[in-house]
């Protein structure tokens, strides 16, 4: 109040002084215009003073839409890069599009969206990259006027015809850089891709049409198999919002992007995926069970940090079903920094108790969609918010800001190319009058602001009230805009964390900690990095805090689930979440019919011994059941000692494509000894997106493949395969070190390396098999000692998928002498005992001799 009175007093003094000045100066003001000018200054100043907040709120978005930056450092950087752009080594590559006259006329017709154009918008042409000629289909694209302003500036959608791939892509768009707000899209896409979020490949080119230079263009990958596999994922259905029905999530419908492929190859997966998405429009619980919340939390954290909220708009988002996890993941697309003023908005604002969402702007229309993830103030989503906050904290940290700046600087070559063409500011719907400036300082300011908000949430002490009669603590966040995460500790016991929404109340039952009393209790706001004594906090008496009696939440404690020694029969599948799961030595589990054990987000401890291993088997399978038992361990920490698996098969689980009898997904795994016998699945064991440390893995009588790894890192001492129908070791997008590999009686390949995998093996010993080792599709195989006996084809190497480059193969020592008993493509790099293998065969000719055609066998599914 005192401060307000002082302000009013100061204003009064200023006004009176100014009026006195006018009166004294009136005789000197010979010109009436000068007097009027002084009065105008007074009136404008008074108006601004009384409406300062409202004016600034209205003015800032206007300034934001007019200038890329108000920081002098960004303008200094702009002029520096502009000068350097006329004298630098331009590494932007050239591509040429060739079209005949008829197709040029047809393309321009579709650009103008005129009546009378051909029904089929696709036209034929060629794309030249150096000496490589790609036959293409091309059409116009884009909804905004900028896409179609003129023939020379229009945007294209391109499909490669045939087996060739341009930089690994079959489908891509070519557009002016302004369409994606210049290098911001490249920057964000690179960051998200490195963070494990699916993002299209983007790069700049110098575009020529029939020999005429059109300018710098942005190449952006389309949504096809190559996009998913280049992001090290198994191909699954991709969906988008059908914007003909609007972009409000709960009111629209979904459409598959690769519909024909999935109808022909796996229509059940397509229909099940669509069912989940449609159900999510009305059932918030679907998000918790069928969406990968950790991936979405990371996605939203990056988008929030970089103000790329346009990429969260349901109409822009792409929803990818990962068939390995059975959960939907986001695909980053069209972040477009600048689509709205979001300086005072964060995703967590959807959890504010008073319902206010500062400057949420056009995101407000999709409040339901965002709250599917964050939850509501009354029922927040702890799992999502905890991950979201941790990712935010990691992204905006001081150390990581240096990494972000380095990534920013990596695009200086592209920025200089844009500056050199004097490109106008992106004003969303048109080019601005001022030049475009890539502004780092506003982004840096955003990162620091979020860092401060997180610090506030971890240091601002909440209010506590204690009910001594019920032994309950009531907690209220009065100060932190970001929701706080609180946890309690007493001795060796820790509670799970819970969310403190600003203005909201939660409770903690002290009885959960047994004999713990108030003076022994500690609490944390930063995941137990720091703890405070409860007795020293701001504690009030509950009997005097009647206003705290509101809807409240309990803090849960993690459960323990045990399989004790002895026999266990499971006639139905079991699902265990967020638990400590212990398999005791001597426990024997019979999985009847198609039952499976699915464990997620847990600590799994399998405690078998040499004398009393843990046994898990498929048993008592009736004829009407097709598969048999299986295991799915996901998002967990796993420790295995002496585990035997028998007769398992791949699970038949909705929304999933899993090939293993035992499936380990997105987990940290430590194995001492694992033995798998009589596997009936395509893969006896499948590691997906996981990290493995293993001592000994043994496979006996596997119907198809034994050890399969997708997108994983493996460090194994010894692998032993006996009587395997197809491959002993089969890796895709994986990195592995194996000390010893032994394989006997292998029906196809003993070692199969594909899709950019790397394997370093010390000792490889193969006997009685079809094909020894195979390296394909940009994989690198390095073996120190390779011994083989009675192997029909000891070595093969080729390119199977055209989007990949040639593989490499290095063997230091080999016994017996290889001679000419190998098949490699002519572009393969193969060094055996210091000598390079040569060949005149095409990769397609090598492939034609494999997979059961002359060597090996087809995969058993």
C-alpha positions, 0 to 999 in steps of 0.5 A, spaced: 500 500 500 505 504 501 508 503 495 502 505 491 501 511 495 508 513 493 507 512 486 501 516 486 504 522 490 510 521 485 505 522 479 502 528 482 508 531 483 510 530 476 504 532 473 504 539 477 511 540 475 509 539 468 503 544 468 507 549 472 512 549 467 507 550 461 504 556 465 511 559 466 513 558 459 506 560 456 509 567 454 515 564 451 510 559 447 509 564 441 507 559 436 500 555 438 502 549 435 508 548 440 503 549 446 499 543 443 505 539 442 507 539 450 499 538 451 499 532 447 506 529 450 502 530 457 496 526 455 500 521 451 504 520 457 498 519 462 495 515 458 501 510 457 502 510 465 495 508 466 495 503 461 502 500 461 501 493 462 495 493 457 499 497 451 505 492 452 501 486 452 498 488 445 504 491 442 509 486 444 506 481 439 506 486 433 513 487 434 514 480 435 511 479 428 515 485 425 522 484 427 526 477 428 529 480 434 530 486 438 537 484 440 543 488 437 547 481 438 543 478 433 544 484 428 551 484 429 551 476 427 546 478 421 551 483 418 557 479 419 554 473 416 551 477 410 558 480 409 561 473 409 556 470 404 559 473 398 566 470 400 565 463 403 565 456 400 558 454 399 557 447 400 550 447 399 549 442 393 546 443 387 540 439 384 536 439 377 529 438 376 528 436 368 521 437 365 518 437 358 513 443 356 507 439 357 509 437 364 511 444 365 504 446 363 500 441 367 504 443 373 503 450 373 495 449 372 495 445 378 499 450 382 494 455 380 488 450 382 485 451 375 479 448 373 481 443 367 487 440 370 488 433 369 485 429 374 492 426 376 496 431 379 502 427 378 507 429 373 513 425 370 520 428 370 527 427 372 531 429 378 539 430 377 544 430 383 551 430 380 551 424 375 545 420 378 539 421 374 532 419 378 526 418 375 520 422 379 513 424 380 512 431 381 506 435 383 504 442 387 503 442 394 501 447 400 495 451 402 498 457 404 499 463 398 506 463 399 506 455 396 503 458 390 505 465 388 509 464 382 511 458 378 518 459 379 517 460 387 512 454 388 513 448 392 513 441 390 511 434 392 516 429 389 516 421 389 522 417 386 520 412 381 523 405 381 528 402 386 533 408 387 533 413 393 535 420 393 539 421 400 535 415 402 528 418 401 523 416 396 518 421 398 520 428 399 518 436 399 522 442 396 519 449 398 522 455 399 526 456 406 521 461 408 515 456 408 519 453 414 521 459 417 528 458 414 533 454 418 529 454 425 526 447 422 532 444 420 535 446 427 529 443 431 529 437 426 536 435 428 535 436 435 529 432 436 532 427 431 538 426 436 534 426 442 530 420 439 524 423 437 522 421 429 523 427 425 524 428 417 531 429 414 531 436 412 537 440 408 538 445 403 539 445 396 541 450 390 535 448 385 535 449 378 529 447 373 531 445 366 538 449 367 535 455 370 537 457 377 531 458 382 534 459 388 535 456 395 530 451 397 528 446 403 528 439 402 524 435 407 523 428 407 516 425 407 512 420 411 514 413 408 518 407 411 524 410 410 523 416 415 521 411 420 527 406 419 532 412 418 530 414 425 531 406 427 524 404 428 520 398 426 515 401 420 508 401 423 502 405 421 502 413 421 496 417 422 494 424 421 488 429 422 483 429 417 483 437 417 477 437 412 473 435 419 477 441 423 483 440 427 480 440 434 482 433 436 476 431 439 472 433 433 476 430 428 477 424 425 484 420 423 487 418 416 492 413 415 498 415 411 500 409 408 493 406 407 494 401 401 500 398 404 497 396 411 491 394 408 495 389 403 500 387 409 497 387 416 490 390 416 489 388 423 494 392 425 491 398 421 484 397 424 486 396 431 491 403 431 485 407 428 481 404 434 485 407 439 486 413 436 478 414 435 477 412 442 483 417 445 478 423 442 473 421 448 477 417 453 483 420 456 485 414 459 487 411 452 493 416 452 496 413 459 496 406 456 497 406 449 501 412 448 509 412 449 508 418 455 516 418 455 517 420 448 511 425 448 514 428 454 520 429 451 517 432 445 513 437 448 519 439 452 523 440 446 517 444 443 516 448 449 523 450 450 524 452 443 517 455 442 515 451 437 508 450 439 505 449 431 508 442 432 503 440 437 497 442 433 494 436 432 493 438 424 500 438 424 502 432 428 503 425 425 502 419 430 506 413 429 504 406 432 511 403 434 509 396 433 515 394 437 512 397 443 504 397 441 504 405 443 504 411 439 509 416 438 510 423 435 513 425 429 516 432 429 513 436 423 512 444 421 515 447 428 514 454 424 517 458 430 513 465 429 506 462 428 504 466 434 507 470 440 508 465 446 513 468 450 509 468 456 506 461 455 508 454 457 505 447 456 504 446 464 500 452 464 494 447 463 495 445 470 494 452 473 488 451 478 485 458 477 484 455 469 488 461 467 493 460 461 497 466 459 497 467 452 495 460 450 493 463 444 490 458 438 493 452 442 487 454 447 482 451 442 485 444 443 485 444 451 482 437 451 488 435 447 494 438 451 490 435 457 490 428 455 497 429 457 498 433 462 492 431 466 487 436 469 489 441 475 484 436 479 487 430 476 494 431 473 498 426 470 504 424 474 508 420 469 508 425 464 509 431 468 515 428 471 518 426 465 516 433 461 520 437 467 526 432 467 527 433 460 526 441 460 531 441 466 536 437 461 534 441 455 535 448 458 541 447 463 547 451 462 551 446 460 546 444 454 545 451 452 552 451 450 551 444 446 544 448 443 548 454 441 554 449 437 548 446 433 545 453 432 552 455 429 553 448 425 547 451 420 551 458 419 553 456 412 545 455 410 544 462 414 549 465 409 546 462 403 539 465 405 542 472 407 545 472 400 539 472 397 536 477 401 530 473 404 524 477 407 522 476 414 517 470 415 510 474 417 506 467 417 502 468 411 507 473 407 514 475 406 515 481 411 519 488 408 525 487 413 530 482 412 530 475 415 535 474 421 536 468 425 535 470 432 539 466 437 538 471 443 530 470 444 531 463 444 537 463 449 532 468 453 527 463 453 531 457 455 534 461 461 527 463 463 525 456 463 531 454 467 529 459 473 522 457 473 524 450 474 529 452 480 523 456 483 519 450 483 525 446 486 526 451 492 520 455 493 518 451 500 510 449 500 506 450 506 504 444 510 499 443 515 499 437 520 493 433 522 495 430 529 489 426 530 489 422 523 497 423 522 496 426 515 500 432 512 497 437 507 501 440 502 499 446 498 504 450 493 502 457 493 508 460 490 511 456 484 508 457 477 511 450 475 508 445 478 512 442 484 514 435 485 514 432 492 517 426 495 518 424 502 523 419 506 523 416 512 529 412 514 530 407 508 523 408 505 521 413 500 514 415 497 513 416 490 513 423 488 506 427 487 504 434 483 503 440 487 499 444 483 499 452 484 493 453 489 492 446 489 492 441 495 494 434 496 495 430 502 500 425 505 499 419 510 504 418 515 502 411 516 504 409 510 511 409 513 510 405 519 513 407 525 516 414 522 514 420 526 514 427 524 521 429 526 524 423 522 521 425 516 524 428 510 522 431 504 524 433 497 523 438 491 528 435 487 528 428 486 532 427 493 538 430 490 537 435 496 532 433 502 529 438 508 527 436 515 520 436 515 520 439 522 524 446 520 519 447 514 513 452 514 508 447 518 501 449 521 496 446 525 490 443 521 485 444 526 486 452 524 486 450 516 479 449 515 480 452 508 485 446 506 479 441 506 479 440 498 479 434 494 486 431 495 491 426 493 494 420 496 502 419 495 503 411 493 508 407 494 511 402 489 509 395 490 513 388 490 510 382 486 514 375 487 514 368 484 516 364 489 520 357 489 515 352 486 510 351 480 506 356 477 501 355 472 498 361 468 492 360 464 491 367 463 496 373 461 498 377 466 500 385 466 505 388 471 506 395 472 511 400 476 513 394 481 519 390 484 518 383 480 522 378 483 523 371 480 526 366 486 531 361 484 527 354 483 521 358 481 517 354 475 512 358 471 508 354 466 504 359 461 498 355 458 495 356 451 497 363 449 498 367 455 504 371 456 507 375 462 508 383 460 512 387 465 513 394 464 516 400 468 519 395 473 525 393 476 525 385 474 530 381 478 531 373 476 534 370 481 536 363 478 542 359 480 546 353 477 542 348 481 535 351 481 534 356 475 528 359 474 524 356 468 519 359 464 515 354 459 509 354 454 505 348 456 499 344 455 497 348 449 491 346 446 489 346 438 485 352 438 491 356 441 496 358 435 502 361 439 504 359 446 507 363 451 511 369 451 515 374 455 514 382 454 519 386 458 519 393 457 521 400 460 524 396 465 531 395 469 532 387 468 537 383 472 537 375 470 541 370 473 540 362 470 534 363 466 531 357 462 526 359 457 522 353 453 517 352 447 516 360 447 512 363 441 511 370 439 505 374 443 499 375 439 498 382 442 493 388 439 497 393 436 504 390 437 508 386 432 513 382 436 517 377 433 520 374 439 518 368 444 522 373 449 522 381 448 526 386 451 524 393 449 527 400 451 530 396 457 537 396 461 539 389 461 544 385 465 544 377 464 549 372 467 546 366 464 540 365 459 538 358 456 533 358 450 530 351 448 525 349 442 523 356 441 517 356 436 517 364 434 521 368 429 526 370 434 528 366 440 529 373 443 529 380 441 532 386 444 529 392 441 531 399 443 535 396 449 542 396 452 544 389 454 550 387 458 551 379 458 555 373 460 552 367 456 547 366 452 545 359 449 540 357 444 538 350 442 533 348 437 530 354 435 525 354 429 527 360 426 532 366 428 536 365 435 538 372 437 535 378 434 537 385 436 533 392 433 536 399 435 540 396 441 547 396 444 549 390 446 556 387 450 556 380 450 561 375 452 559 369 449 553 366 444 552 359 443 547 356 437 545 349 436 540 347 431 538 354 429 533 354 423 535 361 420 540 366 423 544 365 429 545 372 430 541 377 426 542 385 428 538 391 425 540 398 427 544 395 432 551 396 435 554 390 439 561 387 441 561 380 442 567 376 445 565 369 442 560 366 437 559 359 436 554 356 431 552 349 429 547 347 424 545 353 422 539 353 417 541 360 414 546 365 416 550 364 422 551 372 423 547 377 419 548 384 420 543 389 416 541 396 417 547 400 419 549 395 424 556 395 427 559 388 430 566 387 433 567 380 434 573 377 437 572 369 436 567 366 431 567 359 430 562 356 425 560 349 423 555 345 419 551 351 416 549 354 410 551 361 410 557 364 415 557 371 415 553 376 412 554 384 412 549 388 408 546 395 408 551 400 410 553 395 416 560 394 419 563 387 421 569 387 424 572 380 426 579 378 429 579 371 428 574 367 424 574 359 423 569 355 419 568 348 417 563 345 413 559 352 411 557 352 404 558 360 403 563 363 408 562 370 406 556 374 403 556 382 403 551 386 399 546 392 399 539 389 400 535 396 401 537 401 396 536 407 401 543 405 404 550 405 402 555 399 401 557 395 407 564 394 410 567 387 412 574 386 416 577 380 418 583 379 421 585 372 421 581 366 417 581 359 417 581 355 412 583 359 406 577 363 403 579 362 396 573 364 391 568 361 396 564 368 397 559 373 394 559 380 395 557 386 391 562 390 387 561 396 391 562 392 398 569 394 401 571 387 404 578 386 407 580 379 409 587 377 412 589 384 409 587 383 402 581 386 399 576 382 396 573 384 389 567 382 385 563 384 378 557 382 381 551 387 382 548 387 389 541 384 386 545 379 383 548 377 390 541 377 393 538 373 388 542 367 390 540 368 397 534 367 402 533 360 400 534 361 392 541 357 392 544 358 399 540 359 405 533 358 407 527 363 408 525 366 414 520 361 418 514 365 421 
